[in-house]
Amino acid sequence: MSEMESKYAELRQIIEAHKDWPGALMPVLQGAQEIFGCVPEDVQKIIAEGLGVTLSEVYGVATFYSQFSLQPKGEYVISVCLGTACYVKGSQMVLDKLSEELGIPVGSTTKDGKFTLQATRCLGACGLAPVMTINGDVYGRLTPDQVPGILAKYRGEA
């Protein structure tokens, strides 16, 4: 059995274990996210068929909650806060600089799979505005000029 076949089998076990539960879609999507690292369309179809719900219902839940991703995320997930305090203090400029440095638009992953860039709402560190996180590491009081040095650390250049 290939690695993908094994993952699909694991997903089917999760579906089977939850299919008779009310609200089964959430735990099944969470399980799928853990197994595959994202919830792509082929996985959504298996979930819809297994739970007897429409593909649009699965897609709607998967896109509503930020914990789910439809595409694989990079090794390093960069989240830039665009909440009010951060935005007022220049987080959009930081986000723009990250996009430029990484060569990808917001919501994308670099071709090498190393970085995913996303905009988020309040990260709860308003006193450090503007703020971003990289896999849980918090960077506050950012300026666009700091971005290249921070990325160099994760690229193994610093």
Backbone as numpy.savetxt, mean C-alpha at the origin, in Angstrom:
# Nx Ny Nz CAx CAy CAz Cx Cy Cz
3.79 -28.86 -6.86 2.93 -27.68 -6.86 3.83 -26.44 -6.86
3.55 -25.51 -7.79 4.33 -24.28 -7.86 3.99 -23.36 -6.68
4.81 -22.33 -6.53 4.57 -21.37 -5.44 3.21 -20.69 -5.60
2.86 -20.30 -6.85 1.57 -19.64 -7.07 0.41 -20.60 -6.81
0.53 -21.84 -7.25 -0.52 -22.82 -6.99 -0.72 -23.01 -5.50
0.38 -23.00 -4.77 0.33 -23.13 -3.32 -0.40 -21.94 -2.69
-0.13 -20.75 -3.22 -0.79 -19.54 -2.71 -2.30 -19.59 -2.99
-2.66 -20.01 -4.20 -4.08 -20.12 -4.55 -4.77 -21.15 -3.66
-4.11 -22.25 -3.37 -4.67 -23.29 -2.50 -4.89 -22.73 -1.09
-3.91 -21.95 -0.62 -4.03 -21.33 0.71 -5.22 -20.36 0.74
-5.38 -19.58 -0.34 -6.51 -18.66 -0.44 -7.83 -19.42 -0.39
-7.91 -20.51 -1.13 -9.15 -21.30 -1.15 -9.47 -21.87 0.23
-8.44 -22.22 0.99 -8.66 -22.70 2.37 -9.25 -21.58 3.23
-8.75 -20.38 3.07 -9.26 -19.23 3.83 -10.71 -18.97 3.46
-11.00 -19.00 2.16 -12.38 -18.80 1.70 -13.29 -19.86 2.31
-12.87 -21.11 2.25 -13.66 -22.22 2.77 -13.92 -22.05 4.27
-12.92 -21.59 4.99 -13.05 -21.43 6.44 -13.99 -20.29 6.82
-14.16 -19.30 5.93 -14.95 -18.11 6.26 -16.26 -17.97 5.48
-16.50 -18.80 4.48 -17.59 -18.55 3.54 -18.98 -18.49 4.17
-19.17 -19.14 5.29 -20.49 -19.12 5.93 -20.63 -18.05 7.01
-19.59 -17.25 7.19 -19.61 -16.19 8.20 -20.28 -14.95 7.63
-21.05 -14.23 8.46 -21.49 -12.91 8.02 -20.25 -11.99 7.98
-20.15 -11.19 6.97 -19.00 -10.28 6.87 -17.71 -11.00 6.53
-17.79 -12.12 5.83 -16.61 -12.93 5.51 -15.63 -12.22 4.57
-16.11 -11.27 3.80 -15.26 -10.64 2.80 -14.02 -9.98 3.40
-14.17 -9.28 4.50 -13.01 -8.59 5.10 -11.91 -9.57 5.53
-12.21 -10.59 6.34 -11.12 -11.50 6.72 -10.51 -12.25 5.54
-11.32 -12.54 4.52 -10.78 -13.22 3.34 -9.86 -12.27 2.57
-10.25 -11.02 2.41 -9.37 -10.04 1.75 -8.08 -9.84 2.54
-8.19 -9.80 3.86 -6.99 -9.65 4.69 -6.06 -10.85 4.50
-6.64 -12.03 4.45 -5.84 -13.23 4.22 -5.17 -13.20 2.85
-5.93 -12.79 1.84 -5.38 -12.69 0.48 -4.23 -11.69 0.43
-4.40 -10.56 1.10 -3.35 -9.53 1.14 -2.08 -10.10 1.77
-2.23 -10.88 2.83 -1.07 -11.49 3.48 -0.38 -12.50 2.57
-1.17 -13.30 1.88 -0.61 -14.35 1.02 0.10 -13.76 -0.20
-0.57 -12.84 -0.89 -0.07 -12.35 -2.18 0.64 -11.00 -2.08
0.48 -10.29 -0.96 1.06 -8.96 -0.83 0.21 -7.88 -1.46
-0.85 -8.29 -2.14 -1.80 -7.39 -2.77 -3.04 -8.21 -3.14
-4.05 -7.54 -3.70 -5.28 -8.24 -4.09 -5.57 -7.93 -5.56
-4.82 -8.57 -6.48 -5.04 -8.30 -7.90 -6.36 -8.89 -8.39
-6.72 -8.55 -9.63 -8.03 -8.93 -10.16 -8.27 -10.45 -10.15
-7.25 -11.25 -10.50 -7.47 -12.70 -10.52 -7.81 -13.23 -9.13
-7.20 -12.66 -8.10 -7.49 -13.05 -6.72 -8.89 -12.58 -6.33
-9.26 -11.38 -6.75 -10.61 -10.87 -6.47 -11.67 -11.78 -7.08
-11.42 -12.28 -8.28 -12.38 -13.18 -8.94 -12.55 -14.48 -8.15
-11.45 -15.04 -7.68 -11.52 -16.27 -6.88 -12.31 -16.03 -5.60
-12.08 -14.88 -4.96 -12.80 -14.53 -3.73 -14.29 -14.37 -4.02
-14.63 -13.66 -5.09 -16.04 -13.45 -5.44 -16.75 -14.78 -5.69
-16.12 -15.63 -6.47 -16.72 -16.94 -6.76 -16.85 -17.78 -5.49
-15.80 -17.78 -4.68 -15.79 -18.59 -3.47 -16.79 -18.15 -2.42
-17.04 -16.84 -2.35 -17.98 -16.32 -1.35 -19.38 -16.10 -1.91
-19.52 -16.26 -3.22 -20.83 -16.06 -3.84 -21.27 -14.60 -3.84
-20.30 -13.71 -4.03 -20.60 -12.28 -4.13 -20.11 -11.79 -5.50
-20.49 -10.58 -5.86 -20.08 -10.06 -7.16 -18.63 -9.56 -7.11
-17.99 -9.58 -8.27 -16.64 -9.05 -8.37 -16.63 -7.57 -8.00
-17.69 -6.84 -8.37 -17.73 -5.41 -8.04 -17.80 -5.18 -6.54
-18.44 -6.09 -5.80 -18.48 -5.95 -4.34 -17.08 -6.16 -3.74
-16.37 -7.17 -4.24 -15.00 -7.43 -3.76 -14.11 -6.23 -4.09
-14.21 -5.74 -5.33 -13.41 -4.60 -5.77 -13.73 -3.36 -4.93
-15.01 -3.14 -4.67 -15.43 -1.98 -3.88 -14.82 -1.98 -2.49
-14.82 -3.11 -1.84 -14.24 -3.20 -0.49 -12.71 -3.07 -0.57
-12.11 -3.75 -1.56 -10.65 -3.73 -1.68 -10.12 -2.33 -1.98
-10.91 -1.52 -2.69 -10.44 -0.17 -3.00 -10.86 0.86 -1.96
-11.84 0.55 -1.14 -12.29 1.49 -0.12 -11.30 1.55 1.05
-10.81 0.41 1.48 -9.92 0.36 2.65 -8.46 0.46 2.23
-7.74 1.38 2.86 -6.35 1.63 2.47 -5.41 0.48 2.81
-5.85 -0.45 3.66 -4.98 -1.59 4.00 -4.79 -2.55 2.83
-5.68 -2.44 1.82 -5.59 -3.33 0.67 -4.95 -2.61 -0.50
-4.14 -3.35 -1.25 -3.50 -2.81 -2.44 -3.84 -3.72 -3.61
-4.12 -3.13 -4.76 -4.44 -3.93 -5.95 -3.18 -4.34 -6.70
-2.06 -3.70 -6.38 -0.79 -4.00 -7.03 0.26 -4.25 -5.96
1.27 -5.04 -6.30 2.34 -5.29 -5.32 3.00 -3.99 -4.89
3.36 -3.92 -3.64 4.06 -2.75 -3.11 5.55 -3.02 -3.10
6.31 -1.94 -3.11 7.76 -2.05 -3.12 8.31 -2.50 -1.77
9.58 -2.76 -1.78 10.29 -3.14 -0.55 10.15 -2.03 0.50
10.20 -0.79 0.03 10.04 0.36 0.91 8.79 1.13 0.49
7.85 1.28 1.39 6.63 2.02 1.12 6.76 3.41 1.74
6.76 4.42 0.89 6.90 5.81 1.33 5.51 6.43 1.37
5.10 6.90 2.54 3.80 7.54 2.71 4.02 8.99 3.12
3.52 9.90 2.31 3.65 11.33 2.61 2.29 11.84 3.05
2.26 12.48 4.21 1.01 13.01 4.76 0.59 14.26 4.00
-0.68 14.24 3.55 -1.25 15.44 2.93 -2.39 15.99 3.79
-2.39 15.63 5.07 -3.36 16.20 5.99 -3.13 17.70 6.10
-4.05 18.39 6.70 -4.02 19.85 6.73 -2.71 20.44 7.25
-2.27 20.01 8.42 -1.05 20.59 9.01 0.15 20.35 8.11
0.29 19.15 7.59 1.43 18.84 6.73 1.34 19.58 5.40
0.14 19.63 4.84 -0.03 20.29 3.56 0.32 21.77 3.65
-0.16 22.42 4.71 0.11 23.84 4.90 1.62 24.10 5.05
2.33 23.13 5.61 3.78 23.31 5.82 4.62 22.76 4.67
3.99 22.37 3.56 4.76 22.05 2.36 4.89 20.58 1.99
4.02 19.72 2.48 4.18 18.30 2.16 3.99 18.00 0.67
3.19 18.80 -0.02 3.02 18.56 -1.47 4.34 18.74 -2.20
5.15 19.70 -1.78 6.46 19.90 -2.41 7.39 18.72 -2.14
7.29 18.15 -0.94 8.09 16.97 -0.59 7.64 15.79 -1.46
6.33 15.62 -1.58 5.78 14.54 -2.40 6.21 14.70 -3.86
6.14 15.91 -4.37 6.57 16.18 -5.75 8.04 15.85 -5.95
8.87 16.18 -4.97 10.31 15.90 -5.06 10.56 14.40 -5.03
9.83 13.68 -4.20 9.96 12.21 -4.16 9.57 11.61 -5.50
8.49 12.08 -6.08 8.03 11.59 -7.38 9.10 11.83 -8.44
9.67 13.01 -8.41 10.73 13.36 -9.36 11.96 12.47 -9.17
12.42 12.33 -7.93 13.62 11.55 -7.62 13.45 10.07 -7.96
12.24 9.54 -7.71 11.99 8.12 -7.96 11.59 7.85 -9.41
11.15 8.90 -10.10 10.74 8.75 -11.48 9.41 8.04 -11.65
8.54 8.18 -10.65 7.22 7.53 -10.70 6.15 8.49 -10.20
4.92 8.32 -10.67 3.84 9.12 -10.11 3.39 8.57 -8.76
2.70 9.38 -8.00 2.14 8.96 -6.72 1.20 7.78 -6.96
1.29 6.79 -6.10 0.45 5.60 -6.22 1.12 4.49 -7.01
2.39 4.68 -7.37 3.10 3.71 -8.19 4.29 3.11 -7.45
4.84 2.08 -8.07 6.03 1.40 -7.56 7.12 1.47 -8.62
8.35 1.68 -8.18 9.47 1.74 -9.12 9.61 0.39 -9.84
10.15 0.43 -11.05 10.28 -0.79 -11.86 11.10 -1.87 -11.15
12.08 -1.44 -10.35 12.91 -2.43 -9.65 12.23 -3.00 -8.41
11.01 -2.52 -8.11 10.26 -3.04 -6.97 10.76 -2.56 -5.62
11.61 -1.56 -5.62 12.21 -1.11 -4.37 11.34 -0.11 -3.61
10.69 0.82 -4.33 9.93 1.89 -3.67 8.49 1.98 -4.18
7.57 2.17 -3.26 6.19 2.53 -3.59 5.96 3.90 -2.97
5.39 4.82 -3.75 5.13 6.17 -3.28 3.63 6.38 -3.16
3.19 6.77 -1.96 1.77 7.03 -1.76 1.55 8.26 -0.92
0.42 8.92 -1.20 -0.02 10.05 -0.40 -1.05 9.52 0.59
-0.99 10.01 1.82 -1.93 9.56 2.84 -2.54 10.77 3.54
-3.52 10.50 4.33 -4.09 11.54 5.19 -3.34 11.50 6.51
-3.81 12.16 7.48 -3.09 12.39 8.73 -2.39 11.14 9.27
-1.10 11.30 9.53 -0.30 10.22 10.12 -0.22 10.36 11.64
-0.84 11.41 12.18 -0.88 11.59 13.63 0.37 12.21 14.22
1.18 12.84 13.38 2.40 13.49 13.87 2.41 14.95 13.43
1.29 15.61 13.64 1.10 16.98 13.14 2.16 17.96 13.67
2.65 17.74 14.86 3.66 18.61 15.43 4.98 18.55 14.69
5.16 17.50 13.87 6.39 17.34 13.10 6.21 17.70 11.62
5.08 18.33 11.30 4.72 18.60 9.91 5.82 19.38 9.18
5.99 19.05 7.90 5.42 17.95 7.13 6.13 16.62 7.43
5.35 15.53 7.35 5.82 14.22 7.79 5.67 13.19 6.67
6.62 12.24 6.64 6.48 11.06 5.80 6.99 9.86 6.60
6.54 8.69 6.19 7.06 7.46 6.78 7.62 6.60 5.66
8.64 5.83 5.99 9.17 4.82 5.08 9.23 3.54 5.91
8.31 2.62 5.61 8.20 1.36 6.36 8.21 1.60 7.87
7.50 2.59 8.34 7.40 2.83 9.77 8.43 3.80 10.32
9.50 4.10 9.58 10.46 5.13 10.02 9.82 6.49 9.74
9.77 7.34 10.76 9.11 8.64 10.63 10.14 9.74 10.36
9.85 10.55 9.36 10.68 11.70 9.03 9.82 12.95 9.12
10.23 13.89 9.99 9.44 15.09 10.20 10.19 16.36 9.87
9.41 17.45 9.83 9.93 18.78 9.50 10.74 18.73 8.20
10.17 18.06 7.21 10.86 17.81 5.95 10.87 19.01 5.03
11.91 19.05 4.22 11.97 19.99 3.10 12.31 19.16 1.86
11.97 19.63 0.69 12.31 18.89 -0.53 13.81 18.61 -0.65
14.65 19.50 -0.14 16.10 19.32 -0.24 16.60 18.10 0.53
15.85 17.63 1.52 16.26 16.48 2.31 15.97 15.15 1.61
15.09 15.17 0.63 14.62 13.94 -0.01 15.76 13.10 -0.61
16.67 13.67 -1.43 17.71 12.82 -2.02 18.56 12.09 -0.98
18.91 12.76 0.10 19.72 12.13 1.15 18.98 11.00 1.85
17.69 11.20 2.09 16.89 10.16 2.74 16.79 8.95 1.81
16.50 9.18 0.53 16.40 8.07 -0.43 17.72 7.33 -0.56
18.84 8.06 -0.51 20.17 7.43 -0.65 20.37 6.36 0.43
19.86 6.64 1.62 19.98 5.69 2.73 19.29 4.37 2.37
18.12 4.44 1.78 17.35 3.23 1.44 17.86 2.57 0.15
18.53 3.35 -0.65 19.12 2.80 -1.88 20.48 2.15 -1.58
20.95 2.31 -0.35 22.24 1.76 0.04 23.41 2.61 -0.42
23.13 3.88 -0.70 24.17 4.79 -1.19 24.78 5.63 -0.09
24.16 5.63 1.09 24.66 6.52 2.15 25.30 5.72 3.26
